[in-house]
Amino acid sequence: MKVCSRCNLTKERVEFSSTGYCNPCQSGYIKEWQAKNADRLQARARVNYRKNREKIKEGYSPEKARRYYLSNSDRIKSYAQSWRYRNPSKSDASRKSWNRRNPDAVRAGKILRGAVHAGRILKPENCETCLDSPSRNLLHGHHGDHSKPLEVRWLCSSCHGEFHRLERVG
C-alpha cells in the first residue's frame, strides 16, 4: 500500500506512476500542465514538424514497419517482456480479452495441446518453413482453420510471427 502525495489516498502500489502520484492524479496533473503550456507544446510540435517534414509526409507503410521490426526485433521483444512484467494486471486483462474475442482459436489450442500431451500428435523436431531445429517447446502449431484443431503447420516462433505479419500486409 502507498499514499498518493497529491490526493493523500492510500492505494495499491500498482496504481501509482513513477512520480509518486496515483494514476488518476498523474493523469489530472498532465492535463493541467498541458493546458497551462499549450503554446509551448504547439511551438515544439511546429519545430518537430519542420525538422521531420519528409518523414512525416512519407507516412506509415506496412513494408516500412516490417523493416523497422526486423532491424529492432530484439529491442522490441525485450521492451514487451519488461512491460508485461511491470504491468501484470494489464497483461492478463489483454490476454483474457483476446481469449474472449477468439474462442475458436482458444478451443483449437487446448485440443492441440491435449493431443500432443496424450501422444496422439507428435511435435516434429524442425520448423516446416526454415527447417531450423529450435527447442521443441519453441515450435508453434499454426492453425489455418480453427474448426480443424489437429491440422496444423509446425513453425518456429520467428517463422510464425513472420507468417502473421505477412498475412496482415496482404
C-alpha positions in Angstrom: 0.0 0.0 0.0 1.1 3.5 -0.7 -0.2 7.1 -0.1 -0.6 9.4 -3.0 1.3 12.6 -2.4 -1.4 14.6 -4.3 -4.8 13.3 -3.1 -3.5 11.6 0.1 -5.5 8.4 -0.5 -4.0 5.0 0.3 -3.9 2.7 -2.8 -2.2 -0.4 -4.0 1.4 0.1 -5.4 0.3 -1.0 -8.9 -2.0 2.1 -9.1 0.9 4.5 -9.0 3.1 6.2 -11.6 6.8 6.7 -11.0 6.1 10.3 -9.9 4.6 9.3 -6.6 1.1 10.3 -7.7 -1.7 7.7 -8.2 -2.7 7.1 -11.8 -5.8 9.4 -11.7 -3.8 12.2 -10.0 -1.0 11.8 -12.5 -3.4 11.9 -15.4 -5.0 15.1 -14.0 -1.6 16.7 -13.4 -0.6 16.0 -17.0 -3.9 17.5 -18.4 -3.4 20.6 -16.2 0.2 21.0 -17.3 -0.7 20.6 -21.0 -3.5 23.2 -20.6 -1.0 25.7 -19.0 1.7 25.0 -21.6 -0.4 24.7 -24.8 1.6 27.5 -26.6 4.9 25.9 -25.7 3.7 22.4 -26.8 2.4 23.9 -30.1 5.7 25.6 -30.8 7.6 22.3 -30.1 5.3 20.5 -32.5 5.9 23.0 -35.2 9.7 22.7 -34.8 9.4 18.9 -34.8 7.3 19.0 -38.0 9.8 21.3 -39.8 12.7 19.0 -38.8 10.9 15.8 -39.9 8.6 17.1 -42.7 9.8 14.5 -45.2 9.5 11.5 -42.8 6.0 12.7 -41.8 4.8 13.1 -45.3 6.3 9.7 -46.2 4.0 8.3 -43.6 3.4 4.7 -42.5 3.7 1.7 -44.8 3.5 -1.9 -43.8 6.8 -2.6 -45.5 8.5 0.2 -43.6 7.0 -1.1 -40.4 8.2 -4.6 -41.2 11.8 -3.4 -41.9 11.8 -1.5 -38.7 10.6 -4.5 -36.7 13.2 -6.8 -38.3 16.0 -4.5 -37.6 14.9 -3.8 -34.0 13.2 -7.1 -33.0 15.4 -7.8 -30.0 14.8 -4.4 -28.5 11.1 -4.6 -29.2 10.7 -8.1 -27.7 12.8 -7.1 -24.7 10.6 -4.0 -24.1 7.4 -6.0 -24.5 8.6 -8.6 -22.0 9.6 -5.9 -19.5 6.2 -4.2 -20.0 4.4 -7.5 -19.2 6.5 -7.9 -16.1 5.8 -4.3 -14.9 2.1 -4.5 -15.8 0.8 -8.0 -14.9 -2.8 -6.9 -14.5 -2.9 -5.1 -17.8 -1.2 -8.0 -19.5 -3.6 -10.5 -18.0 -6.6 -8.3 -19.0 -5.3 -8.1 -22.5 -4.8 -11.9 -22.8 -8.3 -12.5 -21.3 -9.8 -10.0 -23.7 -8.1 -11.8 -26.7 -9.4 -15.1 -25.4 -12.9 -13.8 -25.2 -12.7 -12.4 -28.8 -11.2 -15.6 -30.2 -12.9 -18.6 -28.6 -12.4 -20.8 -31.6 -8.6 -20.2 -31.5 -8.5 -20.9 -27.8 -10.5 -24.1 -28.2 -8.3 -25.3 -31.0 -5.2 -24.6 -29.0 -6.5 -26.5 -26.0 -7.4 -29.5 -28.1 -4.0 -29.5 -29.9 -2.1 -29.2 -26.5 -4.1 -32.1 -25.1 -3.4 -34.3 -28.2 0.3 -33.5 -28.0 0.4 -34.2 -24.3 -1.5 -37.5 -24.8 0.8 -38.5 -27.6 -1.8 -38.6 -30.3 0.2 -36.0 -32.2 3.9 -35.8 -32.3 5.6 -32.5 -32.4 8.3 -32.5 -35.0 11.9 -31.5 -34.4 12.1 -28.8 -37.1 10.2 -25.8 -38.3 8.3 -26.6 -41.6 9.4 -23.3 -43.1 13.0 -22.7 -42.3 13.8 -26.3 -41.2 15.6 -24.8 -38.2 15.7 -27.1 -35.1 14.8 -24.9 -32.2 13.8 -26.4 -28.8 10.6 -28.4 -29.3 8.9 -26.0 -26.8 9.5 -23.1 -29.2 7.6 -24.7 -32.1 4.2 -23.3 -32.6 1.3 -25.2 -34.1 -0.3 -22.7 -36.6 -4.0 -23.4 -37.3 -5.1 -22.4 -40.8 -8.6 -23.3 -39.8 -9.6 -23.4 -36.2 -12.5 -25.7 -36.9 -9.8 -28.4 -37.6 -7.8 -28.2 -34.4 -5.5 -31.1 -35.2 -4.4 -29.9 -38.6 -1.5 -27.5 -38.0 1.8 -26.3 -39.6 4.6 -26.5 -37.1 6.6 -23.3 -37.2 9.3 -21.8 -35.1 8.3 -18.6 -33.2 10.1 -16.3 -35.7 8.5 -18.0 -38.8 5.1 -18.0 -37.1 5.4 -14.3 -36.3 6.6 -13.6 -39.9 3.7 -15.6 -41.3 1.2 -13.5 -39.4 2.9 -10.2 -40.3 2.8 -11.2 -44.0 -0.8 -12.3 -43.6 -1.8 -8.8 -42.3 0.1 -7.0 -45.1 -1.9 -8.9 -47.6 
